[in-house]
């Protein structure tokens, strides 16, 4: 039986602990649950109608601009922006910004 001598060179990596692996798996599970919830919401008739309304609002805003009515166009753009936020929140598309380093803020 041969005995392998330990190497003098240190490892270039560090093994993850059990708790680190478990935390990673829990994160993957929560991401999969969020994706499943998003898929289930895609069939919601209200959300489908919001997308159709947004398209029609875009056309209306362009028409208002073409006829020199920026006041009406601005009101419609505000309403469309609100619908965008609602749709993004419902579909789970809101992504929180990554925390900035203090170096980048300066």
N, C-alpha and C positions, 0 to 999 in steps of 0.2 A: 504494500500500500504506500502510495506516494503522498507526501505532505507538501502542500503548496505554501511557500513562504509568503508572508504579507508583503505587499508592494510598498516601496518607499515613497511613491508618488501619491499625493492626495487625489481624491476624486474631483472631477470637474463639475459634478452635480451633487445635489443633496436630495436624499429620498424624502418624499412627503410623508408626513405622519398620518395616522389613521384619521385623526380629526380633520386634517386638511382635505383628505380624500372624501370624507363624509360631507364636508361643507360644499365641496365642488359638486358632488352628486345631488345634494339638496338644491343647489342653485339650478342645475340642469332640469330637475323635476319641476321646479317652480316656473322655469321658462317654458317647458312643454305644456304645463297647465294653462299658462297665459296664451300660448298659441292655440290651444284647443278652444278656449273661451272666445278668441277672436274668430276662429272658424265658425263657431256656432252663431255668432252675432252677424256674420255676413248674410245670413238668410233673413234677417229682420227686415220686413217691408218698409219700415220707417227710414232705416238707414239707406236703403236703395233709393227711396224717394228724395232723400237729402242730396244724394249725388246728382240726380236729375235736376233738382231745383238749383243746385250750384251751377250747372251748365247753362241753364236758362238765365240765371242772374248775370252770368258773365256776358251773355249776349245783350241783356238789357243795359248793363253798365256801358258797354261799347256804344250802343245806340244813344244813350244819354250824352256821352262824350262827343259823338258825331254831331249832335244837335245843340252843342254848346250849353249843356245843362250839368255843369260839374257839381252843383249842389245835390241834385238827385243821384248822380253817379257816386258821390262820396257816401251818401246814406246807404245806398245799395252795397257798396264795397264793405262798409262796416258790418252790415248784416251778413254778407257772404263770409267775412273773416270770422264772425261768431259761429257760423255753421261749420267752417273749417275746423275750429277748435273743438266743437262738440263731436264732430265726426272722428277727429283724431283721438280724442279721449275715449270714445266708445270702441274704436277699433284697436285701441292699445298701441297707437303709433307714437304716443308722446314719449320721448326719450329725455331723461334727465341729463342735464349737462354734466360733463365730467368735472370734478373739482379742479380748479386751476392751481398751479403752483404759485407761490408768492413772487417768484422771479418773473413770471409772465405778466403780472399785473402792473409792474413798474414800467 
